[in-house]
Amino acid sequence: LGALATLKAHAGAALMIGVSHNFGGGTGVTIKLLSSNRPDRPVAAVGLTFQRGSPQGDGPGVDVGLGVNGRRGSVVLGRDLTRGQWQIAAGLSTRGCPPAPPPAPAPPPFVSSVF
């Protein structure tokens, strides 16, 4: 919930939750902060990956990467810094907030009827 509040404070960022695979390692669940929420755009990413059954051991790993946003998801190719392995990840990502509604029309001017 705190991450979603952070995303609203930093317009343009996105959150991705998905699956990752380390080449020469295991497969896990990942959560990443992406530099943009716009579709069909390149993004930079930083994240955490949680793996089980990896030859390098279970647990979280910190990763960085570059990727692209699609309409509903993102794909990132990066490096798991904890395990020293290349990684590919794909998942669902957040999109920008809808535009704000137009402002309400101004009220009519007040006319006094003093005789």
N, C-alpha and C positions, 0 to 999 in steps of 0.2 A: 504494500500500500504506500509506503514511503517512496518507493521507486517511481510509482505513478505520479505522485505529487511532484517529484523532482523533474519528471518529463514535462509536466505542464509549465514549470518554471523556466525550463530551457526549451523554448519553442524550436521545433525542427528536429529534435532528437526522437529516437524510437527505441522501443524495447522489443527484443526478439526472444522467444522461448521455443526450443526445438531439440533436435537430435544432432549429435556430432560423432564423427569417427576420426580417430587418430591413425594415421598411416603407420603401421608397425606396432600398433597398440590396440586399445579397446574402443568400445562404443559407449556413449553416455548421453545424458541430458544436459543441455546447455542453456544459459541465460546470458544475453548480451545486450549491451547498450550500443546503439547505432548512432552515427553522426547525423543522419537525416531520416525523415519519415516520408519523403517524397518518392512515389513509385518511379521505376525505371531510371534510378540514379545510383551512381556508385556511393558506397559508404565505407567509413572506417569503423571498426568494432573493437570493443574490449569486453571480456566476459569471464564467466566462471563455468567450468564443465565438471560434472560429477560422474565419475566412471566406476563401474564395478567389474571385476574380473579382468582388469588390465594387467599385462605382464609387468608393468612398472608399478603396480600397486593400486589399491582402491583409494577413492577420495577425490577431493576437489583439485582442480588445476586452473591456473590463470592463463588466459589466452588473448591474443591480439590478432587482427586480421583486416582484410579488405574484402568487400563483397558488393552485391547489388540488391536493391529492393525490387520486388515484383509488386503486383497489385495487392496481394494479401500476405505475402511472405517474403523472406529474404534468404539468400545463400551467401555464405562467407567462407573464404579460404584463408587460413591463418596458421599461427604457430602456438602450440601449447607450451608456454614458457616453463611450466613446472616439470613437465615430462620431456621437454626438448624434442617434440615431434610435430610434424605438419598435420593440420587438421582441416576437415571440411565439415561444415554445419549448415543445416537448413531448418527453417521453422517459420512460425507465424509471427508477424510483427505488427506493432501498433501503427496507426495512421494519425495524421493531423486532426485536430479538433475541427468541427464544422465552423463555417464562418459565423460571426456574431450577427444577430438579427439587426435590421436597420433601426435607427433611433425612432422613437415615437414622434408623431407630429407635434408641433408646438401648439399649446392651447390658444384659443382665440383671445384677442385683447379684451381686457375688462373695461366696460363702459359704464360710467356712473350716471344715474339719472337723477341728479340733484336739480331741483327747480328753485 
